[in-house]
Amino acid sequence: MPPLSDEEDAALTAAALSDPDNPPLDDTFWANAKPMSDERLASYRGIRGRQRKPTKKPTSIRLDADVIEHFRATGPGWQSRINQALRKAAGLK
């Protein structure tokens, strides 16, 4: 894969910075960051808490931009609200 041009890199950076669901990590975050010990990291691997519902499956779906913007505008949890709307439309609980 060829390296990104300066214009492509700038466009990707601008898109990443404008994503309200995934803000970039700033200097304050890194100033307070602490390394995790190998033992502690190992204790987290492969362990999931008890789930209220069966595990959800990641998927890729193409939706109209205005649909995504409508749900994103409602704040955090917008993906769960899309899931709820799809369940209702499908006649599931």
VOBA-1610 file (N, C-alpha, C; in pm, whole numbers, padded with zeros to 5 digits, always signed):
BEGIN
Met+00085-00117+00000Met+00000+00000+00000Met+00090+00123+00000Pro+00067+00217-00090Pro+00151+00338-00096Pro+00124+00427+00025Pro+00223+00506+00065Pro+00201+00597+00178Pro+00096+00703+00143Leu+00034+00755+00247Leu-00068+00859+00229Leu-00003+00989+00184Ser-00074+01060+00100Ser-00028+01193+00063Ser-00058+01288+00180Asp+00002+01405+00178Asp-00024+01503+00284Asp-00172+01540+00290Glu-00235+01550+00173Glu-00378+01585+00169Glu-00463+01473+00229Glu-00431+01348+00196Glu-00506+01235+00252Glu-00487+01227+00403Asp-00363+01247+00448Asp-00335+01244+00590Asp-00412+01355+00662Ala-00415+01474+00604Ala-00488+01585+00665Ala-00637+01557+00670Ala-00692+01497+00565Ala-00835+01464+00563Ala-00869+01360+00669Leu-00785+01258+00684Leu-00809+01156+00785Leu-00796+01214+00926Thr-00697+01298+00946Thr-00679+01361+01077Thr-00799+01448+01112Ala-00846+01527+01017Ala-00963+01613+01041Ala-01086+01530+01074Ala-01105+01419+01002Ala-01221+01332+01028Ala-01212+01272+01168Ala-01093+01227+01208Ala-01075+01169+01340Ala-01101+01271+01450Leu-01052+01393+01432Leu-01070+01498+01532Leu-01215+01542+01544Ser-01295+01525+01439Ser-01434+01570+01444Ser-01530+01462+01495Asp-01478+01342+01527Asp-01563+01232+01575Asp-01594+01251+01723Pro-01718+01288+01761Pro-01749+01311+01901Pro-01750+01184+01986Asp-01759+01068+01922Asp-01764+00943+01997Asp-01625+00889+02030Asn-01521+00948+01974Asn-01387+00896+01997Asn-01286+01011+01996Pro-01290+01095+02099Pro-01200+01210+02100Pro-01054+01165+02112Pro-00961+01243+02058Pro-00820+01205+02068Pro-00771+01217+02212Leu-00671+01139+02245Leu-00611+01145+02378Leu-00519+01265+02383Asp-00540+01351+02482Asp-00461+01474+02490Asp-00348+01460+02592Asp-00271+01567+02609Asp-00157+01565+02701Asp-00199+01538+02844Thr-00318+01585+02884Thr-00366+01560+03019Thr-00386+01411+03043Phe-00443+01342+02945Phe-00461+01197+02958Phe-00326+01129+02979Trp-00230+01161+02892Trp-00100+01093+02899Trp-00022+01131+03025Ala-00042+01253+03076Ala+00026+01294+03199Ala-00022+01212+03318Asn-00146+01165+03314Asn-00203+01086+03423Asn-00198+00936+03399Ala-00149+00895+03283Ala-00145+00752+03250Ala-00040+00680+03334Lys-00072+00558+03373Lys+00020+00476+03450Lys+00038+00343+03378Pro+00159+00291+03375Pro+00179+00162+03308Pro+00110+00050+03384Met+00065-00050+03310Met+00001-00165+03371Met+00103-00278+03381Ser+00107-00342+03495Ser+00201-00452+03513Ser+00159-00571+03428Asp+00257-00654+03393Asp+00226-00773+03314Asp+00130-00865+03387Glu+00143-00874+03519Glu+00054-00961+03598Glu-00089-00911+03594Arg-00106-00780+03607Arg-00241-00724+03604Arg-00303-00739+03466Leu-00223-00714+03362Leu-00272-00730+03226Leu-00315-00874+03201Ala-00236-00969+03246Ala-00270-01111+03229Ala-00400-01145+03299Ser-00429-01079+03413Ser-00552-01110+03486Ser-00676-01063+03411Tyr-00662-00965+03320Tyr-00776-00915+03243Tyr-00802-00995+03116Arg-00703-01061+03065Arg-00717-01131+02938Arg-00813-01248+02949Gly-00907-01254+02856Gly-00997-01368+02848Gly-01106-01369+02953Ile-01119-01263+03030Ile-01220-01262+03136Ile-01326-01158+03101Arg-01449-01202+03094Arg-01561-01110+03072Arg-01656-01122+03189Gly-01715-01013+03224Gly-01813-01015+03332Gly-01941-01084+03289Arg-02026-01110+03386Arg-02154-01171+03357Arg-02236-01077+03271Gln-02294-01129+03167Gln-02369-01046+03073Gln-02518-01054+03100Arg-02582-00939+03083Arg-02727-00935+03102Arg-02798-01002+02986Lys-02741-00988+02867Lys-02799-01047+02747Lys-02689-01121+02674Pro-02724-01208+02581Pro-02621-01276+02504Pro-02528-01176+02435Thr-02408-01219+02412Thr-02308-01133+02348Thr-02358-01082+02214Lys-02336-00956+02191Lys-02373-00897+02061Lys-02263-00928+01962Lys-02299-00933+01836Lys-02204-00963+01731Lys-02168-00835+01656Pro-02039-00809+01640Pro-02001-00693+01560Pro-02036-00715+01414Thr-02078-00609+01348Thr-02115-00620+01208Thr-02085-00489+01138Ser-02088-00492+01010Ser-02071-00371+00932Ser-02199-00353+00851Ile-02255-00235+00860Ile-02380-00208+00789Ile-02372-00067+00732Arg-02424-00050+00614Arg-02422+00081+00550Arg-02558+00147+00570Leu-02555+00263+00633Leu-02677+00339+00660Leu-02664+00477+00597Asp-02777+00538+00567Asp-02775+00672+00513Asp-02712+00768+00615Ala-02640+00866+00565Ala-02570+00962+00652Ala-02667+01034+00744Asp-02786+01070+00693Asp-02879+01144+00777Asp-02935+01058+00890Val-02945+00927+00868Val-02990+00836+00975Val-02885+00833+01086Ile-02759+00818+01048Ile-02652+00813+01147Ile-02645+00945+01224Glu-02651+01057+01153Glu-02645+01187+01219Glu-02763+01207+01315His-02881+01159+01277His-02998+01169+01365His-02970+01099+01499Phe-02919+00976+01492Phe-02894+00901+01615Phe-02775+00956+01692Arg-02669+00996+01623Arg-02551+01053+01691Arg-02588+01181+01764Ala-02679+01257+01708Ala-02719+01384+01770Ala-02788+01362+01904Thr-02834+01241+01930Thr-02901+01211+02057Thr-02802+01182+02169Gly-02672+01181+02137Gly-02570+01165+02240Gly-02520+01022+02255Pro-02442+01000+02362Pro-02385+00867+02386Pro-02494+00760+02392Gly-02461+00643+02342Gly-02557+00533+02338Gly-02634+00526+02207Trp-02592+00606+02109Trp-02667+00614+01982Trp-02670+00481+01910Gln-02563+00401+01920Gln-02564+00271+01853Gln-02665+00176+01917Ser-02677+00184+02049Ser-02777+00102+02118Ser-02918+00143+02077Arg-02937+00274+02057Arg-03070+00320+02013Arg-03102+00274+01871Ile-03001+00267+01785Ile-03024+00210+01652Ile-03064+00064+01666Asn-02997-00009+01755Asn-03031-00150+01778Asn-03175-00163+01826Gln-03216-00075+01918Gln-03353-00078+01969Gln-03454-00051+01857Ala-03423+00047+01772Ala-03513+00080+01661Ala-03525-00037+01564Leu-03413-00104+01537Leu-03417-00220+01447Leu-03495-00335+01509Arg-03478-00357+01640Arg-03554-00463+01707Arg-03705-00435+01699Lys-03742-00309+01721Lys-03883-00271+01714Lys-03937-00291+01573Ala-03860-00247+01472Ala-03904-00262+01333Ala-03916-00409+01293Ala-03832-00493+01354Ala-03835-00636+01322Ala-03940-00711+01403Gly-04005-00641+01496Gly-04108-00705+01580Gly-04048-00790+01690Leu-03927-00758+01733Leu-03862-00830+01842Leu-03874-00746+01968Lys-03916-00806+02077Lys-03932-00739+02206Lys-03931-00590+02196
//
